[in-house]
Amino acid sequence: MFDTAMTANDLLFLLKGAGMTLAVTGVSVAAGTLMGVIFGVIRVQIGPWWAAPLTFLLDIFRSVPLLIQLVLGNAFQSIAKLGWAPFTTSCVILSLYTAAYCTEIVRGAIDSVPPTTRRAARSLGMTWAQDMRFIVAPLATRIALPSWIGLTLGVMKDSSLVLWLGLIELLRASQVLVTRLQEPLFILSICGLIYFLLSFPIARLGGYLEKRWSPND
Amino acid sequence: MIEIQNVRKSFGSLEVLKGIDLTVQKGEVVTVIGGSGSGKSTLLTCINGLEPIDSGRILVDGTEVHAKATNLNKLRQKIGIVFQQWNAFPHLTVLENVMLAPRKVLGMAKSEAEAMAVKQLTHVGLADKLKTYPSRMSGGQQQRMAIARALAMSPDYMLFDEVTSALDPQLVGEVLDTLRMLASEGMTMICVTHEMKFAREVSDRVAFFHKGVMAEIAAPAELFGAPKDPELQKFLAATH
């Protein structure tokens, strides 16, 4: 009835690719989020005028297709003789790409904390840092979470583009198997299923946190 | 003692405080009345250092609020302020709202801060709401929580900025009762209010602001009984 030439070793090969997808996504989202938080706070603090150069730079990363960024980034590291491995290049470019989007999420979330609430915190003698840590951070995190989850899921899927730099992540591993086994529908279905299994827990975590926080708001 | 000396303050081309002079002694209750845009609320935020001033001086116990060398965060610990909008921290319970500043600003131990918070919340009649989130409470209860939150810092002075203006009429009474209680306990207070009966009842002195000028200041019996300033006469006629 249903017959496939795919072996357990092939499945393992796919799972290794999924591991690479997770690694690239994990590093990029972690570094990109950290940079996004720093850039977002800077943008709010120094105002749009002084932040214009930073905003312009981040706009480039948001506007240029990721594939072009990866190819140009790889060419740049090669010309500059940085000697980066494809994994490093991929993570650096994806981190900057993530940071560009995350900066906007963070800026919007901080701006959405009512200034009067912040003023109340400062009137109690809290410093700027205490206000940011104990009032702004928890409130802004709730607002930013759904967008950040969306960004993370997007980056996970966009990470498939790093195959152009020669990294064997999930999609590239699937392509290799498709070429060899000539069973594209079956292999791509498994590939899609693995992407879903990687994404689903992250989406659910977001849903859980939103639900847990919402009764208090 | 709070000393306000010839304070001027503008927002753009609009001068909202035009040379205010006022001294508030320890233990005194001064209420500030006047129409919208008369500069009453701005004065309070200037005393707390939340707004800069253009000229003049404000001294709190001899410390100049707007001097560069003044540590505003430290000074604000002795000047509590409660706003028209209570500005609860929505992610914290009532108890946590009140405990936060004593713990983080004053460095109190958790148990000590909790005891202080419970004491102040009991004081304002919210002992049964400790674990409640602000969103589950009425405006009046949230405003009393904001008062407890300011009191938990053991301030020497309390500034109230139209604390009943955003409340439904039936909730105004409970907040005014809390202010009356504080006044009777000897707290030094400056209250910006539209509640004339309250001003008459609790104040040692009442100041009338009109277009950025303190047009008249006197004991309540005198100010309400025999107002001299023509604008004050009009204002009182309109509010009675």
Interface residues (C-beta under 8 A of the other chain):
Chain A: P114 T116 T117 R119 A120 A121 R122 S123 L124 G125 M126 T127 Q130 F134 I135 P138 L139 R142 W213 P215 N216 D217
Chain B: N48 L50 N73 K74 R76 Q77 G80 I81 F83 Q85 N87 A88 F89 P90 H91 L100 A101 K104 V105 Y133 S135 A146 R149 A150 M153
